[in-house]
Amino acid sequence: MRNRESWNARRPAAPAGDAPADLVLTGGRVHVFDEGDHLAQAIAVRAGRIVRVGHDREVAPLIGPGTREIPLRGRAVLPGINDSHLHGVWLGAMWPHLLMDALTAGAADTPPPPAPALRTSADRRAAILRTRDLLAALGVTSYTEPGLGPGEDGGDTGCFGSAALADYAQLAAEGELAARVTALLLFGELDGPGSADAFSAGLREFAAPAEVPGWFRVAGVKIFADGIPPMRSAWVCEPYPDGTHGGLLIDGDSAEQRLHRLTGMIHAAHAAGHQIGVHSTGDRTSAAVVSALGAALADDPRAARHYLIHGDLLPPGTLAEMAAAGIGLNTQPGIAVATRHLLHDTLGAHTLARMCPTRDALDAGVDVCLSSDSPVLTPDWRRGVVAAVTRAGVDGSVCGADQRLAVREALRAYTVTPARQDGAESWKGSLEPGKVADLCVLAADPLRVEVEALPQVPIELTVVDGRVVYEAASRG
């Protein structure tokens, strides 16, 4: 059984007293993102922790001879961005190519990006470090690597096997990471069929690398329950135009047997102490997964932080069950926006309007995390916020207008809520005293600009654990 103790209990206490700070930012718009959504002017950091947030005059006494003071001059400070579903090795191997390039550009004849082929530890480390530098420049201070493990040890790309876990752990131990990484284990193929027997064997036999506190942790497992709607492989209640309903990816001779095995996998992973992230897109799949997760939690109640990944089709009843059981949703409105024309042909206009129901989920009380699924979409969270708030494509067409979020809601879904998904809300995700100093500085306040202009607002500074990991060359 895995150690169920969260990162929370192993974080050092915040430095106390009025000793000079290491870093002070003054004269800005500091979005604390605490429960009251307070706005401050200044923030002080010592020994990797936030020690004071408030008006400039409240922070000024912590400025000493060795303090680095950065005048913000009205710029905005946000908690560090947490991309809670991003394939770091794959992204580093593919960048600057993205899987959705052709769809977002509206060019049907755009060739697919080249497939990576990482063969050695040096290849994988180089990809991880490339992602490190890319994300640091985007203000990303945490991310979840959603699926690395023995199920992909024979994979062609080399991006998802268990060796990548060891590379992450080694880089973390060497102090080479610039973002905190949470990983989910993968005991089947990425986006492919899964074996219940192989999953059970993985739970029993696979030894994940040891945690590097605060920097790398294997939190649980990922299960691919079904496919995706555009390929008609999501398990849905209403038939596709060809009369099919899709199905589960778990092995079995019948739909009933596949469902029984999926339920068993969920119960076994929960009993082993894992957090469970389930790739689930069809409404029929999600109803079954939520029922199984809810039953597992009822048998063994604990703060497991289980969640659905994507959750393209989630009817109100399923959302209500998720809220009641504390099951989260990790989703990407940008995928629905980018594939809206394909989805219209596959699901129809009525169903398309219900795709990626972020508004309904929040209103139902479900924890909603926004993420990139990069390199499917760009890792630029600013574009993710635009997609969540406008639900509009480059041609102006809208996918799910009723599901739009407010800018503040979208920002919290990239900061505060992912910290809860990580089980780390006591020490990261907001800019409150005592929490780690993970933050990013933007040239303008994202809550004061037109949301469509947000991707053009420069990110000028990224701080992780009190250390500057990115500083724009133009900053003074």
C-alpha positions in Angstrom: 0.0 0.0 0.0 1.2 3.5 -0.9 2.0 6.0 1.8 -1.1 8.1 2.1 0.6 11.0 3.8 0.3 14.1 1.7 2.9 16.7 0.9 1.2 19.0 3.5 2.7 17.3 6.5 6.3 17.4 5.2 6.6 21.1 4.3 8.8 23.2 6.6 7.3 25.8 8.8 7.2 29.4 7.5 10.0 31.6 8.7 8.9 33.8 11.6 9.8 37.2 13.0 10.7 40.5 11.4 14.1 39.6 9.9 14.8 41.2 6.5 13.2 39.5 3.5 15.1 38.0 0.6 12.7 39.4 -2.0 10.1 42.2 -1.8 7.8 43.3 -4.6 6.1 46.6 -4.1 3.7 49.0 -5.8 1.6 46.4 -7.7 -1.7 44.6 -7.8 -1.1 41.4 -5.8 -4.0 39.0 -6.3 -3.8 36.9 -3.1 -6.6 34.4 -4.2 -7.5 33.6 -0.6 -11.0 32.9 0.4 -11.8 36.7 0.3 -10.0 37.3 -3.0 -8.1 40.1 -1.4 -6.0 42.5 -3.4 -2.6 43.8 -2.0 0.2 46.1 -3.1 3.2 44.3 -1.9 4.6 40.9 -1.0 7.7 39.8 1.0 9.5 36.5 0.7 12.0 34.9 3.0 13.6 31.4 2.8 11.3 30.4 0.0 8.1 31.4 1.9 5.7 34.3 1.8 6.1 36.2 5.1 4.0 39.3 4.5 1.3 40.5 2.1 -0.3 43.9 2.3 0.2 47.6 1.6 3.6 48.9 0.8 4.0 50.5 4.2 3.3 47.1 5.9 6.0 45.3 3.9 8.6 48.1 4.0 10.0 47.2 7.4 11.1 43.8 5.9 13.4 45.5 3.4 17.0 45.2 4.5 20.5 45.7 3.1 20.4 42.3 1.4 16.8 42.4 0.2 16.1 42.5 -3.5 13.3 45.0 -4.0 11.4 44.9 -7.3 9.2 48.0 -7.9 6.1 46.6 -9.7 4.8 50.0 -10.9 1.3 48.8 -11.1 2.0 45.4 -12.6 0.1 42.4 -11.4 1.2 39.4 -9.3 -0.6 36.1 -9.4 0.0 32.8 -7.6 2.2 30.6 -9.8 0.2 28.8 -12.5 -0.4 25.1 -11.9 -1.1 23.3 -15.2 -2.7 20.2 -13.7 -2.7 18.1 -16.8 0.4 18.5 -19.0 2.6 15.9 -20.6 6.0 17.4 -19.8 8.3 14.8 -21.5 6.1 14.7 -24.6 5.8 18.5 -24.8 9.6 18.9 -24.6 10.1 16.4 -27.3 7.5 18.0 -29.7 7.8 21.7 -29.0 7.0 24.0 -30.9 4.6 21.5 -32.6 1.1 21.0 -31.1 -1.4 18.3 -32.0 -4.2 20.9 -32.5 -2.1 23.2 -34.8 -4.1 22.2 -37.9 -7.5 22.6 -36.2 -6.8 25.9 -34.5 -5.4 27.3 -37.7 -8.3 26.1 -39.7 -6.0 24.3 -42.2 -7.2 20.8 -42.9 -4.1 20.1 -45.0 -1.6 21.0 -42.3 0.6 17.9 -41.9 0.7 16.2 -38.5 3.6 17.1 -36.2 6.6 14.7 -36.3 6.4 11.9 -33.8 9.2 12.0 -31.1 11.5 9.0 -30.4 13.3 9.4 -27.1 15.7 6.4 -26.7 17.9 7.4 -23.8 17.8 9.0 -20.4 19.7 11.9 -22.0 17.0 12.3 -24.5 14.3 12.3 -21.9 16.1 14.7 -19.6 16.7 17.1 -22.4 12.9 17.1 -23.1 12.0 17.6 -19.5 14.5 20.5 -19.2 13.2 22.1 -22.4 9.7 22.0 -20.9 11.2 23.4 -17.7 12.4 26.5 -19.5 9.3 26.9 -21.6 7.0 26.7 -18.6 9.2 29.0 -16.5 8.8 31.7 -19.1 5.0 31.2 -18.9 4.7 31.6 -15.2 4.0 27.9 -14.6 5.3 26.8 -11.2 3.6 23.4 -10.8 2.3 20.8 -13.2 0.9 17.2 -13.3 2.4 14.7 -15.6 -0.7 12.6 -16.3 0.5 9.1 -17.1 4.0 7.6 -16.9 4.6 4.0 -16.2 5.3 0.4 -17.3 2.2 0.3 -19.5 4.2 2.4 -22.0 7.6 0.9 -21.5 7.4 -0.5 -25.1 5.9 2.7 -26.6 7.4 4.1 -29.8 7.8 7.7 -28.5 9.7 7.0 -25.3 7.7 9.8 -23.7 5.5 7.9 -21.3 7.4 4.9 -19.9 8.5 4.3 -16.3 12.1 5.4 -17.1 10.7 9.0 -17.4 9.6 8.7 -13.7 13.2 7.9 -12.7 14.5 10.8 -14.8 12.1 13.2 -13.1 13.1 12.0 -9.7 16.8 12.3 -10.4 16.4 15.9 -11.9 14.4 16.9 -8.8 17.1 15.5 -6.5 19.7 17.4 -8.4 17.8 20.6 -8.0 17.3 20.9 -11.8 13.5 21.4 -11.8 11.9 24.8 -11.9 8.4 23.6 -11.3 6.8 21.2 -8.8 5.8 18.0 -10.6 3.0 15.6 -9.6 2.8 12.3 -11.6 0.2 9.7 -12.2 1.2 6.1 -13.0 0.2 4.4 -16.2 -0.4 0.6 -16.3 -1.9 0.5 -19.8 -1.4 2.2 -23.1 -1.7 5.9 -23.5 -5.1 6.5 -25.3 -5.3 2.8 -25.8 -6.8 -0.4 -24.5 -6.2 -1.4 -20.9 -6.0 -4.8 -19.3 -7.5 -5.2 -15.8 -5.0 -8.0 -15.1 -2.0 -5.8 -16.1 -3.5 -3.0 -13.9 -3.7 -5.3 -10.9 -0.2 -6.5 -11.4 1.1 -3.0 -11.7 -0.6 -2.0 -8.4 1.1 -5.0 -6.7 4.5 -5.0 -8.3 5.6 -1.6 -9.6 7.8 0.4 -7.3 7.6 4.2 -8.1 10.6 6.4 -7.5 10.8 8.0 -4.0 9.3 11.4 -3.5 11.6 14.4 -3.6 9.6 16.5 -1.1 8.0 19.6 -2.6 9.4 18.9 -6.1 8.4 15.5 -7.3 5.8 13.1 -6.2 3.9 10.1 -7.7 0.4 10.7 -6.4 -1.6 8.0 -8.0 -2.8 6.3 -11.2 -4.4 7.2 -14.4 -7.0 5.0 -16.1 -8.2 5.4 -19.7 -11.9 4.5 -19.5 -12.9 5.4 -23.0 -11.8 7.3 -26.1 -12.9 10.7 -27.5 -16.1 11.9 -29.2 -14.6 13.0 -32.5 -13.4 9.4 -33.1 -16.8 8.0 -31.9 -14.9 6.0 -29.2 -16.4 7.8 -26.2 -19.1 5.7 -24.6 -22.3 7.7 -25.0 -26.0 7.3 -24.3 -27.3 8.8 -27.5 -26.0 7.0 -30.6 -23.5 8.6 -33.1 -24.8 9.1 -36.7 -23.7 5.6 -37.6 -25.8 4.1 -34.8 -22.9 3.1 -32.6 -22.4 4.2 -28.9 -18.6 3.8 -28.5 -17.5 1.8 -25.5 -15.0 1.3 -22.7 -11.3 0.7 -23.4 -11.0 -2.0 -20.7 -10.6 -5.5 -22.0 -13.6 -7.8 -21.8 -16.0 -9.9 -23.9 -19.1 -7.7 -23.3 -20.0 -4.2 -22.2 -21.0 -5.6 -18.8 -17.7 -7.4 -18.3 -15.7 -4.3 -19.3 -17.7 -2.2 -16.8 -17.3 -4.8 -14.1 -13.5 -4.8 -14.6 -13.3 -1.0 -14.7 -15.2 -0.8 -11.4 -12.8 -3.4 -9.9 -9.7 -1.4 -11.1 -11.1 1.8 -9.4 -11.8 0.0 -6.1 -8.4 -1.7 -6.1 -6.5 1.6 -6.8 -8.5 3.4 -4.1 -7.8 0.6 -1.6 -4.1 0.9 -2.4 -4.1 4.5 -1.4 -3.8 6.1 -4.8 -5.3 9.2 -6.1 -7.2 8.2 -9.3 -7.5 10.3 -12.5 -9.8 8.8 -15.0 -9.8 9.8 -18.7 -13.6 9.8 -19.2 -15.3 11.7 -22.1 -18.7 10.1 -22.8 -21.7 10.7 -20.6 -22.3 7.0 -20.2 -18.6 6.4 -19.2 -18.6 9.3 -16.7 -21.8 8.1 -15.0 -20.2 4.7 -14.5 -16.9 6.1 -13.3 -18.5 8.5 -10.9 -20.6 5.7 -9.5 -17.6 3.5 -9.0 -15.5 6.3 -7.4 -18.4 7.2 -5.1 -18.8 3.6 -4.0 -15.1 3.2 -3.3 -15.1 6.4 -1.3 -18.1 5.2 0.7 -16.3 2.0 1.5 -13.1 3.9 2.6 -13.8 7.6 3.2 -10.8 9.8 2.9 -9.6 13.0 1.1 -8.6 11.0 -2.0 -8.9 13.9 -4.5 -10.1 11.6 -7.3 -11.1 13.3 -10.5 -12.3 13.0 -14.1 -10.1 14.0 -16.9 -11.8 15.8 -19.8 -15.4 15.0 -18.8 -16.6 16.2 -22.2 -20.3 15.2 -21.5 -21.5 15.4 -17.9 -25.2 15.6 -17.4 -26.6 17.4 -14.3 -27.2 14.2 -12.3 -23.5 13.1 -12.7 -22.3 16.5 -11.7 -24.4 16.4 -8.6 -22.9 13.0 -7.7 -19.4 14.3 -8.3 -20.0 17.3 -6.0 -21.5 15.1 -3.2 -18.5 12.7 -3.3 -15.8 15.3 -3.7 -14.8 14.1 -7.2 -13.1 16.9 -9.2 -13.1 17.7 -12.9 -9.9 18.5 -14.9 -10.8 19.8 -18.3 -9.8 21.8 -21.3 -12.4 24.1 -23.0 -9.8 24.8 -25.7 -10.1 21.2 -27.0 -13.9 21.6 -27.4 -13.4 24.9 -29.1 -10.7 23.6 -31.4 -12.7 20.5 -32.4 -16.2 22.1 -32.5 -16.7 21.5 -36.2 -15.9 17.8 -35.9 -18.0 17.5 -32.8 -21.0 19.2 -34.6 -20.9 16.4 -37.2 -20.4 13.7 -34.6 -22.7 14.8 -31.8 -25.0 17.4 -33.3 -25.7 21.0 -32.2 -27.7 20.1 -29.1 -25.0 17.9 -27.6 -22.2 20.2 -28.7 -23.8 23.0 -26.6 -23.3 20.7 -23.5 -19.6 19.9 -24.2 -17.1 20.6 -21.4 -19.7 21.9 -18.9 -17.5 24.1 -16.8 -20.3 26.5 -15.8 -22.6 23.7 -14.8 -19.8 22.0 -12.9 -18.9 25.1 -10.9 -22.5 25.8 -10.1 -23.0 22.2 -9.0 -20.2 22.6 -6.5 -17.6 20.5 -8.4 -13.9 21.5 -8.1 -12.9 22.5 -11.7 -9.3 22.6 -12.8 -8.4 24.1 -16.2 -5.4 22.6 -17.9 -3.7 22.4 -21.3 -3.2 18.7 -22.0 -0.1 20.1 -23.8 1.2 19.3 -26.4 -2.4 18.7 -27.5 -3.0 22.5 -26.8 -0.5 25.2 -26.2 1.0 25.3 -22.6 0.2 29.1 -22.6 -2.4 29.3 -19.9 -3.4 32.7 -21.0 -5.0 31.2 -24.1 -6.6 28.6 -21.9 -8.3 31.4 -19.9 -9.5 33.0 -23.1 -11.1 29.7 -24.3 -12.8 29.1 -20.9 -14.2 32.7 -20.8 -15.2 33.2 -24.4 -15.7 29.6 -25.7 -14.9 31.1 -29.1 -12.7 29.8 -31.9 -10.5 31.9 -34.2 -13.4 32.2 -36.6 -15.7 33.6 -33.9 -17.9 30.5 -33.7 -18.8 29.5 -30.1 -18.9 26.1 -28.5 -21.1 26.1 -25.3 -21.9 29.8 -24.7 -23.8 28.9 -21.6 -20.6 27.3 -20.1 -18.5 30.4 -20.0 -16.5 31.3 -16.9 -15.6 34.7 -15.5 -11.9 35.6 -15.7 -11.4 35.3 -11.9 -13.0 31.8 -12.0 -10.7 30.7 -14.8 -7.6 32.1 -13.0 -8.6 30.3 -9.8 -9.0 27.1 -11.8 -5.3 27.4 -12.8 -4.0 28.2 -9.3 -6.1 27.5 -6.2 -8.1 24.5 -7.3 -5.2 22.6 -8.8 -3.4 22.9 -5.5 -6.4 21.1 -3.9 -6.2 18.4 -6.6 -2.5 18.0 -5.5 -3.5 17.8 -1.9 -1.3 20.8 -1.3 -3.7 23.6 -0.7 -2.3 24.2 2.8 1.1 25.3 1.3 0.6 26.5 -2.3 -2.0 27.8 -4.7 -2.5 31.3 -3.2 -0.3 34.1 -2.0 -1.0 33.9 1.7 1.7 34.2 4.4 3.2 30.9 5.3 2.8 29.4 1.9 5.6 28.8 -0.6 6.6 31.8 -2.7 5.5 30.5 -6.1 4.2 33.5 -8.2 4.3 35.2 -11.5 4.3 38.8 -12.5 2.4 40.1 -15.5 2.8 43.4 -17.2 -0.9 44.2 -16.7 -3.7 43.0 -14.5 -5.5 40.2 -16.3 -8.7 41.3 -14.5 -8.4 44.7 -16.0 -7.7 43.9 -19.7 -10.1 42.6 -22.4 -9.8 38.9 -22.0 -9.1 38.4 -25.7 -6.0 40.6 -25.2 -4.7 38.5 -22.3 -2.3 36.3 -24.4 -0.5 39.6 -25.5 0.1 40.6 -21.8 3.8 39.7 -21.2 4.9 37.5 -18.3 7.8 39.4 -16.7 8.9 37.3 -13.7 8.4 33.8 -12.4 9.4 32.9 -8.9 9.4 29.3 -7.5 10.2 28.6 -3.8 11.4 32.2 -3.5 13.9 31.8 -6.4 13.6 33.8 -9.6 13.5 31.2 -12.4 12.5 33.5 -15.2 13.0 37.2 -15.7 12.1 39.0 -19.0 15.1 40.6 -20.6 13.2 43.9 -20.9 12.6 44.2 -17.1 14.3 46.9 -15.3 
